[in-house]
Amino acid sequence: MHNPNARIVALDIGDKRIGVATANVVARLASPLKTLDVSDDVIEQIKQLTAEQTAAAVVLGLPRNLKGEDTDQTRKVREFGERLQHHLDIPIYWQDEALTSHVSEEKLKSGKTPYQKSDIDALAATYILEDFLASKEELAV
């Protein structure tokens, strides 16, 4: 690891919103950052966000069904990831996102405080990033 301040950015990509979480590559503690609305300039927003965060890598949540098979959403997310890679000079990694949105919503419900759909998306991105970090002993970023 060259830059101890480098971060990893995780994205939970939906049709309307993209949840964003970050973690320092050394501390490896993921936290929700924000939610982006899907728009014509969302890739440019992600490019700017990764620059602001000094991101060394991006992790994209890969949706699959409960049997681990690809779905229409899997295809959409893969296509988005391919477009995004053309705009970034850092690696993109894929992480299974099974049930992260469901777990996020249950967690927020249990807190008994008001929340919005965007909160679910940002928390789901956090779980995606935590799963990614847990699966990697060492990061090649």
N, C-alpha and C positions, 0 to 999 in steps of 0.2 A: 504494500500500500504506500503510495507516494505522498498523498496529501491527507494528513490526519483530520483535516476539517471537511473532507469530502463527504457527500451525502448520497444516499440512494433514494430515489423517488419512486413510489409505487402508485399505479393507476388502476382504479376499478372502473372500467369503461362500460357505460350504459348508453341507451339510445338518447336520453335527454341530458344526463349529467355524467361527469367523470369525478369520482372521489380521488383525492390526492393525499398521500401520507409520505412522511420522510423519516429517515433514520441516519444518524452519523455512522459511518462505516466502522469506526472504532468502538463506540459505545453500544451500537446495535440496539438502541431502544427506539422502536417505531412509535410515531405519534401522528394523529390526523392533522392535516395542514389546512385544506380547503376543499371546495367543490367547484368545478368549472362547468358552465353550461355548454353543451355541445352546440357549436356554431361553426360558421365557415372559417373562422380564424382560430379554432381551438388548437390546431397543431402549432401555430405560431405562439399561442399562449403557453403551451407546454414547453416549447423551445426556450422561451423567455424565463419560465419558471425554473427549468433545469439549470439555466445559467445563473439565476439569482441564488439558487440553492447550492451552487458549486457541485452539481450532481456528477458522480462518476459512473452511474448506471441508472437505468430505468427498469422497473419490474412491472410487467403487465399481468393482471389477473386474467386467466384463461378459463372462461366458463365452459363447463361440460355438464352433461346430465349425470344422474346419480350412478349410472353404470360406467361412467368415465368416457362416454362417447361424445363426439363432436355434435354440435347443434347448429342451427342457423346463426345464433348469437356467437358461437365459436368462430364461425367463418367471418362474421363482421369484425370481430375483435382482431383476428389475424390480419385481415386486410388493413385495418386501422394501424396496427403495429408495423406493417410493411411500409405504409405511407409515412409513418412517424420516423422510422429508421432512416429514411432518405433525408430527413431534416436535422438529424442529430449526429454528433461525432462521438457519441458514447454508446456502449453496448446496451441492447435491450434483452432482458431475460423474461421468460414466461414462468408463471406460477399458477398451479391449479387453484381456483378460487371457490371450490366446492363449499357451499353453505355459508360463505362469509357474510353475505347480505342478511340471511336469515339470523345468524348468530348476532350480528350487529343490531338488528332490530329488537331481538329479545333482550339484549344487554341494555339498550336504551329504554325499553319499556320497563325493565326492572328498576331503573333509576327513578321512576315516578316523577320525572321532570319533563316538561314539554320538549319535543324535538321535532325536527323537520326531516323530510326525505333526504335532503342533502347531508344531514348528520349521519344517516345510515351509510351513505356512499363513502364518506370520508373515513368512517370507522371500518368499513369493509376493506378499504385500501390499506388500513393499518394492519388488519389481520392477514391480508395477502403478504404484506411486507414482513410481518413476524414469521409467517410460515416459510417464506423464502430465506430469511436470515437463519432460522432454525435448521434448515436443510443444508446450509453451507458452513463447513468448519472454517474455511478460509475463503475470502472473496478475492477473485482475480479482477479487481476493478482498480 
